Amino acid sequence: MLKLDGRVALVTGSAHGIGQAYARRLAEDGASVVVVDLDETATQRAAAELRSRGFRALGVVADVSDPPATERMARSAIEAFGRVDILVNNAAMFSRVPMSRVPFEEIDVEEWDKMMAVNLRGTWLPCRAVVPGMRAGGYGKIVNISSSTVFSRSATRIHYVTTKAGIIGFTRTLAAELGAHNITVNCVAPGSTLSEEEGDADAVKFRSAAVSNRSLPRIQTPKDLVGAVSFFASPDSDFITGQTLVVDGGAVFH
């Protein structure tokens, strides 16, 4: 048996890049996977790719910052697979949804609010949508995605880092609230990661800049992250909750 046989995983922001790598790994571990993203074409393509490999997968288009959309997302997952056991909150405003990299006083108020809505509210609302079912079933795994920038110097993107710091506080508080229901809540904080969709020379140069700060001096890729997400989604982490695991090749020690 695979370690996630019979489980249902919902991964937000999983039609592209790192999120898609998370969805693939959970499917390979045996889970039925719900691919959630804003991009309808890419969402259905990612789900179809999983099904073509013999996995059970559903594509759902949803804006994670919108309450009705996240409720529909949860209902669609339950209608297809009966429940949601695992939630990976990966959707975020970072690269595919562009952000400014400017001094803090130059950030537009609308952009600040959008960052808070997508990255923070977009973590809270999916939890709010799936936790009632987890609570009723007496089991759940929530994996939130933060960033190693919280623990290092990261100028000119204070709104992004603020949301990722908030996710760590959210993780700890929610873990304390849900532990009595056998629901664990943990967090992965990736370092700068080169996804398969960033294969051009400029992207490689940008991601290479982080290498000199790492104890393991190489470019980080999605395959370096999927094991941590798989661990927190699996029974191997049943007695671990409220924790943040930095996966960045040893650039920061937390």
C-alpha positions as semicolon CSV with decimal commas, in nm:
position;residue;x (nm);y (nm);z (nm)
1;M;0,000;0,000;0,000
2;L;0,104;0,357;-0,066
3;K;0,105;0,585;0,236
4;L;-0,185;0,799;0,113
5;D;-0,402;0,520;-0,030
6;G;-0,769;0,607;0,023
7;R;-0,699;0,969;0,113
8;V;-0,823;1,278;-0,071
9;A;-0,592;1,577;-0,112
10;L;-0,690;1,927;-0,224
11;V;-0,403;2,148;-0,342
12;T;-0,462;2,516;-0,416
13;G;-0,259;2,691;-0,683
14;S;-0,169;2,355;-0,834
15;A;-0,217;2,399;-1,208
16;H;0,138;2,526;-1,255
17;G;0,490;2,507;-1,119
18;I;0,559;2,407;-0,761
19;G;0,193;2,354;-0,676
20;Q;0,158;2,112;-0,964
21;A;0,462;1,923;-0,833
22;Y;0,290;1,894;-0,492
23;A;-0,024;1,755;-0,657
24;R;0,175;1,501;-0,857
25;R;0,364;1,378;-0,552
26;L;0,048;1,333;-0,345
27;A;-0,109;1,141;-0,633
28;E;0,202;0,923;-0,655
29;D;0,165;0,861;-0,281
30;G;-0,182;0,720;-0,348
31;A;-0,415;1,014;-0,284
32;S;-0,704;1,125;-0,501
33;V;-0,616;1,484;-0,589
34;V;-0,825;1,796;-0,639
35;V;-0,633;2,048;-0,850
36;V;-0,747;2,402;-0,768
37;D;-0,641;2,713;-0,956
38;L;-0,771;3,032;-1,122
39;D;-0,649;2,928;-1,466
40;E;-0,927;2,706;-1,602
41;T;-0,738;2,570;-1,901
42;A;-0,429;2,486;-1,699
43;T;-0,637;2,344;-1,413
44;Q;-0,818;2,097;-1,636
45;R;-0,495;2,012;-1,817
46;A;-0,316;1,937;-1,489
47;A;-0,601;1,717;-1,369
48;A;-0,614;1,537;-1,704
49;E;-0,238;1,477;-1,689
50;L;-0,281;1,302;-1,354
51;R;-0,571;1,093;-1,483
52;S;-0,366;0,992;-1,788
53;R;-0,117;0,838;-1,547
54;G;-0,389;0,634;-1,379
55;F;-0,447;0,863;-1,081
56;R;-0,782;0,990;-0,957
57;A;-0,797;1,366;-1,009
58;L;-1,046;1,650;-1,038
59;G;-0,988;2,003;-1,164
60;V;-1,172;2,287;-0,987
61;V;-1,146;2,655;-1,079
62;A;-1,162;2,878;-0,770
63;D;-1,042;3,212;-0,637
64;V;-0,912;3,123;-0,290
65;S;-0,973;3,477;-0,167
66;D;-1,348;3,449;-0,239
67;P;-1,570;3,284;0,028
68;P;-1,840;3,143;-0,204
69;A;-1,574;3,011;-0,443
70;T;-1,393;2,822;-0,167
71;E;-1,720;2,675;-0,042
72;R;-1,799;2,555;-0,395
73;M;-1,447;2,416;-0,418
74;A;-1,499;2,206;-0,105
75;R;-1,840;2,086;-0,221
76;S;-1,699;1,981;-0,559
77;A;-1,426;1,780;-0,388
78;I;-1,674;1,608;-0,158
79;E;-1,915;1,534;-0,442
80;A;-1,634;1,373;-0,642
81;F;-1,443;1,186;-0,373
82;G;-1,658;1,189;-0,058
83;R;-1,439;1,405;0,163
84;V;-1,115;1,605;0,193
85;D;-0,846;1,456;0,418
86;I;-0,552;1,673;0,315
87;L;-0,540;2,044;0,231
88;V;-0,227;2,206;0,089
89;N;-0,258;2,586;0,087
90;N;-0,014;2,673;-0,191
91;A;-0,197;2,946;-0,387
92;A;-0,022;3,279;-0,352
93;M;0,049;3,609;-0,520
94;F;0,418;3,594;-0,611
95;S;0,529;3,525;-0,967
96;R;0,231;3,423;-1,182
97;V;0,033;3,706;-1,022
98;P;0,298;3,979;-1,043
99;M;0,400;4,189;-0,745
100;S;0,604;4,506;-0,714
101;R;0,957;4,489;-0,575
102;V;0,989;4,844;-0,447
103;P;1,052;5,020;-0,113
104;F;0,762;4,979;0,129
105;E;0,632;5,336;0,096
106;E;0,599;5,296;-0,282
107;I;0,369;4,993;-0,270
108;D;0,023;5,074;-0,400
109;V;-0,253;5,032;-0,140
110;E;-0,459;4,819;-0,377
111;E;-0,163;4,587;-0,433
112;W;-0,105;4,559;-0,057
113;D;-0,469;4,465;-0,003
114;K;-0,463;4,215;-0,289
115;M;-0,152;4,048;-0,143
116;M;-0,324;4,014;0,195
117;A;-0,638;3,881;0,030
118;V;-0,471;3,615;-0,184
119;N;-0,193;3,499;0,049
120;L;-0,357;3,529;0,391
121;R;-0,731;3,521;0,334
122;G;-0,659;3,264;0,064
123;T;-0,512;3,037;0,330
124;W;-0,784;3,095;0,588
125;L;-1,086;3,047;0,358
126;P;-0,989;2,702;0,221
127;C;-0,932;2,589;0,579
128;R;-1,271;2,723;0,679
129;A;-1,429;2,539;0,386
130;V;-1,279;2,193;0,448
131;V;-1,232;2,175;0,825
132;P;-1,599;2,098;0,906
133;G;-1,568;1,776;0,707
134;M;-1,234;1,692;0,864
135;R;-1,376;1,755;1,208
136;A;-1,675;1,532;1,137
137;G;-1,443;1,256;1,016
138;G;-1,204;1,292;1,308
139;Y;-0,900;1,329;1,082
140;G;-0,723;1,592;0,877
141;K;-0,389;1,719;0,749
142;I;-0,342;2,086;0,666
143;V;-0,013;2,195;0,509
144;N;0,041;2,569;0,467
145;I;0,314;2,720;0,252
146;S;0,518;3,008;0,391
147;S;0,862;3,123;0,273
148;S;1,218;3,121;0,406
149;T;1,222;3,498;0,341
150;V;1,048;3,533;0,677
151;F;1,374;3,429;0,844
152;S;1,616;3,626;0,626
153;R;1,669;3,975;0,491
154;S;1,436;4,036;0,199
155;A;1,413;4,398;0,093
156;T;1,161;4,549;-0,153
157;R;0,876;4,299;-0,107
158;I;0,755;4,369;0,245
159;H;0,391;4,292;0,164
160;Y;0,479;3,940;0,044
161;V;0,702;3,864;0,343
162;T;0,439;4,001;0,581
163;T;0,182;3,755;0,447
164;K;0,424;3,465;0,471
165;A;0,505;3,556;0,832
166;G;0,132;3,570;0,900
167;I;0,089;3,218;0,766
168;I;0,329;3,089;1,031
169;G;0,124;3,252;1,307
170;F;-0,193;3,123;1,146
171;T;-0,048;2,771;1,138
172;R;0,042;2,772;1,506
173;T;-0,293;2,909;1,619
174;L;-0,499;2,679;1,400
175;A;-0,296;2,379;1,518
176;A;-0,390;2,462;1,876
177;E;-0,758;2,493;1,780
178;L;-0,784;2,172;1,580
179;G;-0,562;1,928;1,764
180;A;-0,847;1,792;1,973
181;H;-1,015;1,682;1,648
182;N;-0,710;1,485;1,527
183;I;-0,632;1,749;1,264
184;T;-0,268;1,851;1,227
185;V;-0,163;2,188;1,086
186;N;0,196;2,237;0,972
187;C;0,390;2,467;0,745
188;V;0,663;2,437;0,482
189;A;0,884;2,741;0,417
190;P;1,061;2,702;0,080
191;G;1,371;2,885;-0,029
192;S;1,404;3,043;-0,373
193;T;1,294;2,766;-0,610
194;L;1,335;2,727;-0,985
195;S;1,021;2,565;-1,123
196;E;0,997;2,386;-1,455
197;E;0,808;2,688;-1,591
198;E;1,104;2,919;-1,523
199;G;1,359;2,754;-1,748
200;D;1,483;3,069;-1,924
201;A;1,828;3,214;-1,863
202;D;1,703;3,511;-1,661
203;A;1,514;3,287;-1,420
204;V;1,811;3,057;-1,377
205;K;2,034;3,359;-1,307
206;F;1,785;3,494;-1,052
207;R;1,752;3,161;-0,869
208;S;2,128;3,104;-0,885
209;A;2,183;3,417;-0,677
210;A;2,055;3,228;-0,371
211;V;2,308;2,945;-0,407
212;S;2,600;3,122;-0,238
213;N;2,404;3,150;0,089
214;R;2,323;2,778;0,107
215;S;2,498;2,503;0,296
216;L;2,398;2,280;0,003
217;P;2,525;2,501;-0,281
218;R;2,293;2,434;-0,574
219;I;1,972;2,564;-0,728
220;Q;1,656;2,451;-0,550
221;T;1,385;2,281;-0,758
222;P;1,032;2,156;-0,679
223;K;1,159;1,802;-0,619
224;D;1,338;1,940;-0,314
225;L;1,005;2,048;-0,163
226;V;0,764;1,767;-0,238
227;G;0,903;1,532;0,027
228;A;0,831;1,780;0,305
229;V;0,472;1,828;0,188
230;S;0,429;1,452;0,150
231;F;0,561;1,399;0,504
232;F;0,319;1,647;0,661
233;A;0,032;1,497;0,458
234;S;0,110;1,142;0,567
235;P;0,068;0,932;0,884
236;D;0,444;0,975;0,944
237;S;0,366;1,319;1,093
238;D;0,060;1,223;1,298
239;F;0,211;1,354;1,624
240;I;0,359;1,672;1,477
241;T;0,155;1,991;1,459
242;G;0,207;2,367;1,463
243;Q;0,554;2,336;1,314
244;T;0,734;2,517;1,032
245;L;0,994;2,329;0,829
246;V;1,235;2,547;0,630
247;V;1,344;2,375;0,307
248;D;1,611;2,594;0,153
249;G;1,935;2,395;0,141
250;G;2,055;2,537;0,471
251;A;2,050;2,909;0,390
252;V;1,879;2,990;0,720
253;F;1,870;2,785;1,037
254;H;1,536;2,806;1,218
